[in-house]
Amino acid sequence: MRVGVRVPPCAPLPELVEFVQEAERRGFDDVWFPDSQLLWRDVFATAAAAAAGTSRIGLGTAVTNVVTRHPSVVAGAARTVAELAPGRFVLGVGVGNSSVAPVGLAPSTRSGLRAGLTAIRRLLSGEETGFGDARTRLRDPVPVPIHVAASGPRNLRLAGELADGAILLSGVAPDPLAAAMRQVADGAVGRDAVPITVSAFCRITGTVRRDARELKPVCLSIAANGGAEFLEKAGVGVRVPERLPDLSPDLLHAESWESAIRACESFVDDDAAELFARRFCLYGTADEIAGRLTGLRQAGVSGVLLQEVGSYELPRTLVADFAELVPVAESRGGDRPSR
């Protein structure tokens, strides 16, 4: 099972490249860069710089979108990075969240995402593609794997139907994960199995209850965006206010994560945060997390995308701590699949 880490492009490019080089030296398989043009450095420029500075580690967008970026722009950028890192680059695409809302746009509809993915695929394959009355093709195309990030059933099925991989946003709790994987498989009827990457917040700790406090903004954000019933079924009770705490630019990308935690204290109690950490995230001792990784691999998961909370610091603690765990996970899981 491949082990990757989310790296927000929150630092100057030379520092980012040095960090990716460190992740490569420590044995990580992949780094994934989120895309939000007002919060971070450009995702494709970041991936290109990282490609030029590394030789082995996989690189991916997690994720870009087809709202702020036209599909033809996405295809051209992906082709460029793939040329710098042959066989190492994956194009992750989703509906767009922090990239679209700050500029007054809405996330992709399912039909819009489908159309964008289809256009990108055709362009990267060298096929002629239509945009309105225009017909065009991409010069010097390079095949690039496309992974779709999804949490709802319709987009999970879309990932199974069209993508080369699915990035699941529902965490590592066994029942929701199994349900999400079934949705992807339903969409992939008639195709080979679609590789599954599971995104999860991660912290190696012997004091889960204390450290789970940092997940309160994540819990409230999920509940406020239609996930309250989903969390309630798992025993994670969240009181959703009529209006979310007013933090810039939003709760999940707050400039001060400690302020975001304090703002959520009255809506997510310590018991709920701890249960969320234990069920949906990879929080625990090294042995506990290694065991959960083994369970994910046995369930058919091909990769994990590890995250730290917050958006404006490189995940140095996660990379340093988890690097000590990678040999343990490898000893339980055997060889890792290629991209």
BALOBA-1460 file (C-alpha; in Angstrom, 3 decimals):
// residues 339
<rec num="1" residu="m" x="0.000" y="0.000" z="0.000"/>
<rec num="2" residu="r" x="1.397" y="3.375" z="-1.012"/>
<rec num="3" residu="v" x="1.884" y="5.997" z="1.687"/>
<rec num="4" residu="g" x="1.488" y="9.637" z="0.718"/>
<rec num="5" residu="v" x="1.251" y="12.937" z="2.554"/>
<rec num="6" residu="r" x="-0.651" y="16.140" z="1.852"/>
<rec num="7" residu="v" x="1.734" y="19.082" z="1.461"/>
<rec num="8" residu="p" x="0.018" y="22.477" z="1.222"/>
<rec num="9" residu="p" x="2.111" y="24.844" z="-0.951"/>
<rec num="10" residu="c" x="2.306" y="27.264" z="1.974"/>
<rec num="11" residu="a" x="6.021" y="28.108" z="1.886"/>
<rec num="12" residu="p" x="8.416" y="29.564" z="-0.690"/>
<rec num="13" residu="l" x="9.155" y="27.073" z="-3.456"/>
<rec num="14" residu="p" x="12.786" y="26.383" z="-2.463"/>
<rec num="15" residu="e" x="11.611" y="25.427" z="1.029"/>
<rec num="16" residu="l" x="8.786" y="23.303" z="-0.389"/>
<rec num="17" residu="v" x="11.170" y="21.430" z="-2.661"/>
<rec num="18" residu="e" x="13.541" y="20.757" z="0.237"/>
<rec num="19" residu="f" x="10.625" y="19.376" z="2.224"/>
<rec num="20" residu="v" x="9.541" y="17.066" z="-0.606"/>
<rec num="21" residu="q" x="13.133" y="15.882" z="-0.927"/>
<rec num="22" residu="e" x="13.083" y="15.069" z="2.790"/>
<rec num="23" residu="a" x="9.839" y="13.096" z="2.363"/>
<rec num="24" residu="e" x="11.485" y="11.196" z="-0.487"/>
<rec num="25" residu="r" x="14.548" y="10.403" z="1.648"/>
<rec num="26" residu="r" x="12.323" y="9.194" z="4.476"/>
<rec num="27" residu="g" x="10.642" y="6.641" z="2.227"/>
<rec num="28" residu="f" x="7.274" y="8.177" z="1.427"/>
<rec num="29" residu="d" x="5.767" y="7.050" z="-1.855"/>
<rec num="30" residu="d" x="3.808" y="10.185" z="-2.742"/>
<rec num="31" residu="v" x="3.257" y="13.830" z="-1.952"/>
<rec num="32" residu="w" x="-0.079" y="15.428" z="-2.818"/>
<rec num="33" residu="f" x="-0.511" y="19.180" z="-3.278"/>
<rec num="34" residu="p" x="-3.888" y="20.904" z="-2.775"/>
<rec num="35" residu="d" x="-5.020" y="23.627" z="-5.183"/>
<rec num="36" residu="s" x="-6.339" y="26.948" z="-3.914"/>
<rec num="37" residu="q" x="-5.044" y="29.930" z="-5.846"/>
<rec num="38" residu="l" x="-5.550" y="32.518" z="-3.097"/>
<rec num="39" residu="l" x="-4.250" y="30.431" z="-0.208"/>
<rec num="40" residu="w" x="-1.159" y="28.759" z="-1.614"/>
<rec num="41" residu="r" x="1.422" y="28.776" z="-4.413"/>
<rec num="42" residu="d" x="0.169" y="27.531" z="-7.761"/>
<rec num="43" residu="v" x="-0.286" y="23.778" z="-7.575"/>
<rec num="44" residu="f" x="1.196" y="22.959" z="-10.977"/>
<rec num="45" residu="a" x="4.205" y="25.242" z="-10.540"/>
<rec num="46" residu="t" x="4.772" y="23.586" z="-7.161"/>
<rec num="47" residu="a" x="4.506" y="20.091" z="-8.632"/>
<rec num="48" residu="a" x="6.882" y="21.034" z="-11.462"/>
<rec num="49" residu="a" x="9.476" y="22.382" z="-9.022"/>
<rec num="50" residu="a" x="9.140" y="19.259" z="-6.880"/>
<rec num="51" residu="a" x="9.481" y="17.074" z="-9.974"/>
<rec num="52" residu="a" x="12.708" y="18.792" z="-10.971"/>
<rec num="53" residu="g" x="14.119" y="18.373" z="-7.465"/>
<rec num="54" residu="t" x="13.317" y="14.680" z="-6.928"/>
<rec num="55" residu="s" x="13.819" y="11.377" z="-8.695"/>
<rec num="56" residu="r" x="11.526" y="8.752" z="-7.166"/>
<rec num="57" residu="i" x="8.618" y="10.099" z="-5.164"/>
<rec num="58" residu="g" x="5.174" y="10.276" z="-6.738"/>
<rec num="59" residu="l" x="3.547" y="13.690" z="-7.182"/>
<rec num="60" residu="g" x="-0.128" y="14.522" z="-7.361"/>
<rec num="61" residu="t" x="-2.722" y="17.278" z="-7.154"/>
<rec num="62" residu="a" x="-5.214" y="16.707" z="-4.336"/>
<rec num="63" residu="v" x="-7.074" y="18.240" z="-5.877"/>
<rec num="64" residu="t" x="-7.482" y="20.705" z="-8.705"/>
<rec num="65" residu="n" x="-10.817" y="21.538" z="-10.332"/>
<rec num="66" residu="v" x="-12.482" y="22.443" z="-13.634"/>
<rec num="67" residu="v" x="-14.196" y="25.606" z="-12.400"/>
<rec num="68" residu="t" x="-11.370" y="28.051" z="-11.778"/>
<rec num="69" residu="r" x="-9.261" y="26.165" z="-14.338"/>
<rec num="70" residu="h" x="-10.598" y="25.418" z="-17.808"/>
<rec num="71" residu="p" x="-10.191" y="21.713" z="-18.710"/>
<rec num="72" residu="s" x="-7.807" y="22.659" z="-21.521"/>
<rec num="73" residu="v" x="-5.642" y="24.571" z="-19.022"/>
<rec num="74" residu="v" x="-5.644" y="21.603" z="-16.651"/>
<rec num="75" residu="a" x="-4.640" y="19.234" z="-19.454"/>
<rec num="76" residu="g" x="-1.810" y="21.485" z="-20.607"/>
<rec num="77" residu="a" x="-0.454" y="21.913" z="-17.091"/>
<rec num="78" residu="a" x="-0.696" y="18.203" z="-16.308"/>
<rec num="79" residu="r" x="1.127" y="17.311" z="-19.525"/>
<rec num="80" residu="t" x="3.951" y="19.696" z="-18.595"/>
<rec num="81" residu="v" x="4.480" y="18.243" z="-15.110"/>
<rec num="82" residu="a" x="4.246" y="14.684" z="-16.441"/>
<rec num="83" residu="e" x="7.088" y="15.444" z="-18.858"/>
<rec num="84" residu="l" x="9.268" y="16.507" z="-15.917"/>
<rec num="85" residu="a" x="8.392" y="13.410" z="-13.882"/>
<rec num="86" residu="p" x="7.700" y="10.497" z="-16.260"/>
<rec num="87" residu="g" x="5.479" y="7.928" z="-14.578"/>
<rec num="88" residu="r" x="5.393" y="9.870" z="-11.308"/>
<rec num="89" residu="f" x="2.581" y="12.407" z="-11.715"/>
<rec num="90" residu="v" x="-1.112" y="11.864" z="-10.980"/>
<rec num="91" residu="l" x="-3.776" y="14.455" z="-11.762"/>
<rec num="92" residu="g" x="-6.265" y="14.583" z="-8.890"/>
<rec num="93" residu="v" x="-9.505" y="16.408" z="-9.707"/>
<rec num="94" residu="g" x="-12.513" y="17.308" z="-7.550"/>
<rec num="95" residu="v" x="-15.440" y="19.675" z="-7.429"/>
<rec num="96" residu="g" x="-13.443" y="22.576" z="-5.968"/>
<rec num="97" residu="n" x="-13.967" y="24.061" z="-2.517"/>
<rec num="98" residu="s" x="-11.531" y="26.628" z="-1.174"/>
<rec num="99" residu="s" x="-10.534" y="27.494" z="-4.733"/>
<rec num="100" residu="v" x="-14.034" y="28.385" z="-5.948"/>
<rec num="101" residu="a" x="-15.917" y="29.906" z="-3.001"/>
<rec num="102" residu="p" x="-13.509" y="32.832" z="-2.335"/>
<rec num="103" residu="v" x="-14.009" y="34.083" z="-5.898"/>
<rec num="104" residu="g" x="-17.794" y="33.783" z="-5.867"/>
<rec num="105" residu="l" x="-18.060" y="30.560" z="-7.856"/>
<rec num="106" residu="a" x="-19.859" y="27.314" z="-7.098"/>
<rec num="107" residu="p" x="-18.313" y="23.829" z="-7.017"/>
<rec num="108" residu="s" x="-18.703" y="21.640" z="-10.080"/>
<rec num="109" residu="t" x="-21.994" y="19.909" z="-10.616"/>
<rec num="110" residu="r" x="-21.783" y="16.212" z="-11.398"/>
<rec num="111" residu="s" x="-22.448" y="16.918" z="-15.076"/>
<rec num="112" residu="g" x="-19.848" y="19.677" z="-15.101"/>
<rec num="113" residu="l" x="-17.269" y="17.421" z="-13.491"/>
<rec num="114" residu="r" x="-18.071" y="14.653" z="-15.961"/>
<rec num="115" residu="a" x="-17.685" y="16.989" z="-18.925"/>
<rec num="116" residu="g" x="-14.411" y="18.378" z="-17.592"/>
<rec num="117" residu="l" x="-12.941" y="14.944" z="-16.909"/>
<rec num="118" residu="t" x="-13.958" y="13.709" z="-20.343"/>
<rec num="119" residu="a" x="-12.355" y="16.700" z="-22.045"/>
<rec num="120" residu="i" x="-9.126" y="16.360" z="-20.054"/>
<rec num="121" residu="r" x="-8.915" y="12.655" z="-20.824"/>
<rec num="122" residu="r" x="-9.413" y="13.217" z="-24.534"/>
<rec num="123" residu="l" x="-6.860" y="16.018" z="-24.679"/>
<rec num="124" residu="l" x="-4.213" y="14.034" z="-22.807"/>
<rec num="125" residu="s" x="-4.854" y="11.129" z="-25.178"/>
<rec num="126" residu="g" x="-4.283" y="13.319" z="-28.236"/>
<rec num="127" residu="e" x="-7.904" y="13.185" z="-29.368"/>
<rec num="128" residu="e" x="-9.847" y="16.074" z="-30.824"/>
<rec num="129" residu="t" x="-12.135" y="17.689" z="-28.283"/>
<rec num="130" residu="g" x="-15.031" y="20.098" z="-28.565"/>
<rec num="131" residu="f" x="-15.640" y="23.231" z="-26.496"/>
<rec num="132" residu="g" x="-18.857" y="24.787" z="-27.724"/>
<rec num="133" residu="d" x="-18.422" y="25.361" z="-31.443"/>
<rec num="134" residu="a" x="-14.639" y="24.997" z="-31.263"/>
<rec num="135" residu="r" x="-12.795" y="21.772" z="-32.026"/>
<rec num="136" residu="t" x="-9.233" y="21.451" z="-30.801"/>
<rec num="137" residu="r" x="-6.502" y="19.078" z="-29.681"/>
<rec num="138" residu="l" x="-3.443" y="19.217" z="-27.425"/>
<rec num="139" residu="r" x="-0.074" y="19.282" z="-29.143"/>
<rec num="140" residu="d" x="2.499" y="16.812" z="-27.782"/>
<rec num="141" residu="p" x="0.084" y="14.993" z="-25.444"/>
<rec num="142" residu="v" x="1.334" y="12.808" z="-22.591"/>
<rec num="143" residu="p" x="-0.916" y="10.223" z="-20.885"/>
<rec num="144" residu="v" x="-1.533" y="11.175" z="-17.250"/>
<rec num="145" residu="p" x="-3.494" y="9.095" z="-14.714"/>
<rec num="146" residu="i" x="-6.583" y="10.944" z="-13.491"/>
<rec num="147" residu="h" x="-7.863" y="10.356" z="-9.956"/>
<rec num="148" residu="v" x="-11.182" y="11.770" z="-8.787"/>
<rec num="149" residu="a" x="-11.772" y="12.888" z="-5.194"/>
<rec num="150" residu="a" x="-15.274" y="12.121" z="-3.958"/>
<rec num="151" residu="s" x="-17.400" y="11.521" z="-0.891"/>
<rec num="152" residu="g" x="-21.009" y="11.438" z="-2.125"/>
<rec num="153" residu="p" x="-22.443" y="8.382" z="-3.899"/>
<rec num="154" residu="r" x="-22.920" y="9.988" z="-7.297"/>
<rec num="155" residu="n" x="-19.370" y="11.264" z="-7.591"/>
<rec num="156" residu="l" x="-18.006" y="8.012" z="-6.167"/>
<rec num="157" residu="r" x="-19.750" y="6.176" z="-8.991"/>
<rec num="158" residu="l" x="-18.450" y="8.754" z="-11.446"/>
<rec num="159" residu="a" x="-14.916" y="8.075" z="-10.222"/>
<rec num="160" residu="g" x="-15.445" y="4.376" z="-10.818"/>
<rec num="161" residu="e" x="-16.814" y="5.027" z="-14.300"/>
<rec num="162" residu="l" x="-14.257" y="7.515" z="-15.635"/>
<rec num="163" residu="a" x="-11.148" y="7.740" z="-13.465"/>
<rec num="164" residu="d" x="-7.913" y="5.803" z="-13.116"/>
<rec num="165" residu="g" x="-8.225" y="6.047" z="-9.345"/>
<rec num="166" residu="a" x="-10.512" y="7.353" z="-6.606"/>
<rec num="167" residu="i" x="-9.507" y="9.504" z="-3.641"/>
<rec num="168" residu="l" x="-11.996" y="8.804" z="-0.862"/>
<rec num="169" residu="l" x="-12.718" y="11.625" z="1.561"/>
<rec num="170" residu="s" x="-14.830" y="9.673" z="4.061"/>
<rec num="171" residu="g" x="-11.972" y="8.594" z="6.339"/>
<rec num="172" residu="v" x="-10.946" y="5.142" z="7.516"/>
<rec num="173" residu="a" x="-13.990" y="3.951" z="9.530"/>
<rec num="174" residu="p" x="-14.646" y="0.429" z="8.164"/>
<rec num="175" residu="d" x="-18.360" y="0.640" z="7.382"/>
<rec num="176" residu="p" x="-18.372" y="4.038" z="5.592"/>
<rec num="177" residu="l" x="-15.173" y="3.077" z="3.781"/>
<rec num="178" residu="a" x="-16.657" y="-0.198" z="2.576"/>
<rec num="179" residu="a" x="-19.797" y="1.597" z="1.418"/>
<rec num="180" residu="a" x="-17.747" y="4.163" z="-0.502"/>
<rec num="181" residu="m" x="-15.644" y="1.451" z="-2.128"/>
<rec num="182" residu="r" x="-18.827" y="-0.342" z="-3.239"/>
<rec num="183" residu="q" x="-20.044" y="2.846" z="-4.885"/>
<rec num="184" residu="v" x="-16.776" y="3.151" z="-6.811"/>
<rec num="185" residu="a" x="-17.013" y="-0.508" z="-7.828"/>
<rec num="186" residu="d" x="-20.620" y="-0.021" z="-8.981"/>
<rec num="187" residu="g" x="-19.465" y="2.774" z="-11.270"/>
<rec num="188" residu="a" x="-16.625" y="0.639" z="-12.608"/>
<rec num="189" residu="v" x="-18.783" y="-2.238" z="-13.878"/>
<rec num="190" residu="g" x="-17.143" y="-3.566" z="-17.035"/>
<rec num="191" residu="r" x="-13.770" y="-2.009" z="-16.182"/>
<rec num="192" residu="d" x="-10.755" y="-3.181" z="-14.227"/>
<rec num="193" residu="a" x="-10.845" y="-2.444" z="-10.508"/>
<rec num="194" residu="v" x="-10.206" y="1.227" z="-9.766"/>
<rec num="195" residu="p" x="-7.359" y="1.860" z="-7.273"/>
<rec num="196" residu="i" x="-8.516" y="3.441" z="-4.030"/>
<rec num="197" residu="t" x="-6.605" y="6.082" z="-2.070"/>
<rec num="198" residu="v" x="-8.035" y="6.961" z="1.333"/>
<rec num="199" residu="s" x="-7.503" y="10.446" z="2.732"/>
<rec num="200" residu="a" x="-7.200" y="10.601" z="6.522"/>
<rec num="201" residu="f" x="-5.987" y="12.968" z="9.209"/>
<rec num="202" residu="c" x="-3.118" y="11.335" z="11.043"/>
<rec num="203" residu="r" x="-1.204" y="11.822" z="14.285"/>
<rec num="204" residu="i" x="1.013" y="9.342" z="16.080"/>
<rec num="205" residu="t" x="0.201" y="9.895" z="19.749"/>
<rec num="206" residu="g" x="-0.323" y="8.106" z="23.011"/>
<rec num="207" residu="t" x="-2.793" y="10.776" z="24.158"/>
<rec num="208" residu="v" x="-5.580" y="10.651" z="21.569"/>
<rec num="209" residu="r" x="-8.123" y="12.409" z="23.761"/>
<rec num="210" residu="r" x="-5.838" y="15.422" z="24.230"/>
<rec num="211" residu="d" x="-4.755" y="15.670" z="20.603"/>
<rec num="212" residu="a" x="-8.202" y="14.974" z="19.137"/>
<rec num="213" residu="r" x="-9.179" y="18.484" z="20.214"/>
<rec num="214" residu="e" x="-7.448" y="19.774" z="17.067"/>
<rec num="215" residu="l" x="-10.032" y="17.912" z="14.945"/>
<rec num="216" residu="k" x="-13.037" y="19.893" z="16.232"/>
<rec num="217" residu="p" x="-13.094" y="22.296" z="13.237"/>
<rec num="218" residu="v" x="-13.007" y="19.304" z="10.900"/>
<rec num="219" residu="c" x="-15.958" y="17.698" z="12.704"/>
<rec num="220" residu="l" x="-18.032" y="20.870" z="12.615"/>
<rec num="221" residu="s" x="-17.228" y="21.515" z="8.958"/>
<rec num="222" residu="i" x="-18.331" y="18.000" z="7.973"/>
<rec num="223" residu="a" x="-21.527" y="18.268" z="9.993"/>
<rec num="224" residu="a" x="-22.381" y="21.708" z="8.597"/>
<rec num="225" residu="n" x="-21.911" y="20.487" z="5.030"/>
<rec num="226" residu="g" x="-24.491" y="17.732" z="5.128"/>
<rec num="227" residu="g" x="-22.606" y="15.192" z="7.222"/>
<rec num="228" residu="a" x="-24.308" y="15.634" z="10.609"/>
<rec num="229" residu="e" x="-26.496" y="12.537" z="10.216"/>
<rec num="230" residu="f" x="-23.529" y="10.534" z="8.915"/>
<rec num="231" residu="l" x="-21.506" y="11.466" z="12.000"/>
<rec num="232" residu="e" x="-24.454" y="10.910" z="14.345"/>
<rec num="233" residu="k" x="-24.848" y="7.325" z="13.109"/>
<rec num="234" residu="a" x="-21.235" y="6.757" z="14.158"/>
<rec num="235" residu="g" x="-21.907" y="8.238" z="17.583"/>
<rec num="236" residu="v" x="-20.143" y="11.531" z="16.847"/>
<rec num="237" residu="g" x="-22.593" y="14.167" z="18.017"/>
<rec num="238" residu="v" x="-22.086" y="17.684" z="16.666"/>
<rec num="239" residu="r" x="-24.333" y="20.673" z="17.362"/>
<rec num="240" residu="v" x="-24.489" y="22.645" z="14.115"/>
<rec num="241" residu="p" x="-25.085" y="26.383" z="14.684"/>
<rec num="242" residu="e" x="-27.245" y="28.483" z="12.406"/>
<rec num="243" residu="r" x="-24.077" y="30.220" z="11.306"/>
<rec num="244" residu="l" x="-20.572" y="28.828" z="11.347"/>
<rec num="245" residu="p" x="-17.849" y="30.726" z="13.240"/>
<rec num="246" residu="d" x="-16.656" y="33.661" z="11.156"/>
<rec num="247" residu="l" x="-13.036" y="32.819" z="10.431"/>
<rec num="248" residu="s" x="-10.921" y="33.872" z="7.468"/>
<rec num="249" residu="p" x="-11.083" y="32.521" z="4.824"/>
<rec num="250" residu="d" x="-13.310" y="29.729" z="6.185"/>
<rec num="251" residu="l" x="-13.492" y="27.302" z="9.090"/>
<rec num="252" residu="l" x="-11.525" y="24.494" z="7.457"/>
<rec num="253" residu="h" x="-8.764" y="26.823" z="6.219"/>
<rec num="254" residu="a" x="-8.642" y="29.228" z="9.156"/>
<rec num="255" residu="e" x="-5.493" y="31.300" z="9.338"/>
<rec num="256" residu="s" x="-5.249" y="30.503" z="13.058"/>
<rec num="257" residu="w" x="-6.081" y="26.862" z="13.717"/>
<rec num="258" residu="e" x="-6.083" y="27.412" z="17.471"/>
<rec num="259" residu="s" x="-8.711" y="30.127" z="17.007"/>
<rec num="260" residu="a" x="-10.758" y="27.692" z="14.930"/>
<rec num="261" residu="i" x="-10.535" y="25.068" z="17.668"/>
<rec num="262" residu="r" x="-11.698" y="27.533" z="20.326"/>
<rec num="263" residu="a" x="-14.573" y="28.666" z="18.109"/>
<rec num="264" residu="c" x="-15.794" y="25.063" z="17.845"/>
<rec num="265" residu="e" x="-15.547" y="24.111" z="21.524"/>
<rec num="266" residu="s" x="-19.242" y="24.708" z="22.247"/>
<rec num="267" residu="f" x="-20.382" y="22.684" z="19.233"/>
<rec num="268" residu="v" x="-18.083" y="19.630" z="19.401"/>
<rec num="269" residu="d" x="-17.291" y="18.224" z="22.839"/>
<rec num="270" residu="d" x="-14.196" y="16.248" z="23.786"/>
<rec num="271" residu="d" x="-15.969" y="12.880" z="23.622"/>
<rec num="272" residu="a" x="-17.140" y="13.519" z="20.071"/>
<rec num="273" residu="a" x="-13.708" y="14.690" z="18.939"/>
<rec num="274" residu="e" x="-12.005" y="11.644" z="20.444"/>
<rec num="275" residu="l" x="-14.472" y="9.240" z="18.836"/>
<rec num="276" residu="f" x="-14.041" y="10.967" z="15.479"/>
<rec num="277" residu="a" x="-10.257" y="10.673" z="15.798"/>
<rec num="278" residu="r" x="-10.410" y="6.978" z="16.641"/>
<rec num="279" residu="r" x="-13.036" y="5.949" z="14.073"/>
<rec num="280" residu="f" x="-12.444" y="8.184" z="11.054"/>
<rec num="281" residu="c" x="-8.795" y="9.205" z="11.432"/>
<rec num="282" residu="l" x="-5.436" y="7.583" z="12.019"/>
<rec num="283" residu="y" x="-4.824" y="8.794" z="15.571"/>
<rec num="284" residu="g" x="-3.022" y="6.517" z="18.011"/>
<rec num="285" residu="t" x="0.262" y="4.859" z="18.810"/>
<rec num="286" residu="a" x="2.580" y="3.620" z="16.072"/>
<rec num="287" residu="d" x="1.461" y="0.031" z="16.658"/>
<rec num="288" residu="e" x="-2.214" y="1.015" z="16.557"/>
<rec num="289" residu="i" x="-1.794" y="2.896" z="13.302"/>
<rec num="290" residu="a" x="0.281" y="0.106" z="11.761"/>
<rec num="291" residu="g" x="-2.533" y="-2.292" z="12.581"/>
<rec num="292" residu="r" x="-5.111" y="-0.017" z="10.977"/>
<rec num="293" residu="l" x="-2.972" y="0.309" z="7.869"/>
<rec num="294" residu="t" x="-2.860" y="-3.461" z="7.649"/>
<rec num="295" residu="g" x="-6.649" y="-3.510" z="7.854"/>
<rec num="296" residu="l" x="-6.913" y="-0.940" z="5.070"/>
<rec num="297" residu="r" x="-4.616" y="-2.956" z="2.836"/>
<rec num="298" residu="q" x="-6.600" y="-6.125" z="3.513"/>
<rec num="299" residu="a" x="-9.787" y="-4.241" z="2.624"/>
<rec num="300" residu="g" x="-8.376" y="-3.497" z="-0.831"/>
<rec num="301" residu="v" x="-7.095" y="0.042" z="-0.320"/>
<rec num="302" residu="s" x="-4.080" y="0.770" z="-2.541"/>
<rec num="303" residu="g" x="-2.900" y="4.016" z="-0.928"/>
<rec num="304" residu="v" x="-3.332" y="6.404" z="1.977"/>
<rec num="305" residu="l" x="-3.112" y="10.178" z="1.824"/>
<rec num="306" residu="l" x="-2.115" y="11.406" z="5.278"/>
<rec num="307" residu="q" x="-3.010" y="14.892" z="6.479"/>
<rec num="308" residu="e" x="-2.155" y="17.202" z="9.330"/>
<rec num="309" residu="v" x="-4.740" y="19.743" z="10.434"/>
<rec num="310" residu="g" x="-4.260" y="23.330" z="9.349"/>
<rec num="311" residu="s" x="-3.248" y="24.786" z="6.011"/>
<rec num="312" residu="y" x="-0.261" y="27.062" z="6.470"/>
<rec num="313" residu="e" x="2.507" y="24.910" z="7.910"/>
<rec num="314" residu="l" x="4.387" y="22.084" z="6.241"/>
<rec num="315" residu="p" x="3.560" y="18.724" z="7.888"/>
<rec num="316" residu="r" x="7.007" y="18.294" z="9.396"/>
<rec num="317" residu="t" x="5.861" y="16.468" z="12.533"/>
<rec num="318" residu="l" x="3.727" y="14.028" z="10.565"/>
<rec num="319" residu="v" x="6.504" y="13.223" z="8.098"/>
<rec num="320" residu="a" x="9.129" y="12.798" z="10.826"/>
<rec num="321" residu="d" x="6.901" y="10.684" z="13.087"/>
<rec num="322" residu="f" x="5.340" y="8.578" z="10.365"/>
<rec num="323" residu="a" x="8.687" y="7.832" z="8.721"/>
<rec num="324" residu="e" x="9.475" y="5.704" z="11.773"/>
<rec num="325" residu="l" x="6.235" y="3.798" z="11.172"/>
<rec num="326" residu="v" x="6.732" y="3.078" z="7.458"/>
<rec num="327" residu="p" x="9.064" y="0.083" z="8.003"/>
<rec num="328" residu="v" x="6.519" y="-1.400" z="10.444"/>
<rec num="329" residu="a" x="3.697" y="-1.010" z="7.927"/>
<rec num="330" residu="e" x="5.871" y="-2.463" z="5.171"/>
<rec num="331" residu="s" x="6.701" y="-5.513" z="7.247"/>
<rec num="332" residu="r" x="2.985" y="-6.218" z="7.650"/>
<rec num="333" residu="g" x="1.852" y="-5.300" z="4.173"/>
<rec num="334" residu="g" x="4.454" y="-6.609" z="1.729"/>
<rec num="335" residu="d" x="5.299" y="-4.896" z="-1.551"/>
<rec num="336" residu="r" x="3.550" y="-1.671" z="-2.519"/>
<rec num="337" residu="p" x="1.724" y="-1.262" z="-5.820"/>
<rec num="338" residu="s" x="3.041" y="1.071" z="-8.496"/>
<rec num="339" residu="r" x="1.097" y="4.120" z="-9.588"/>
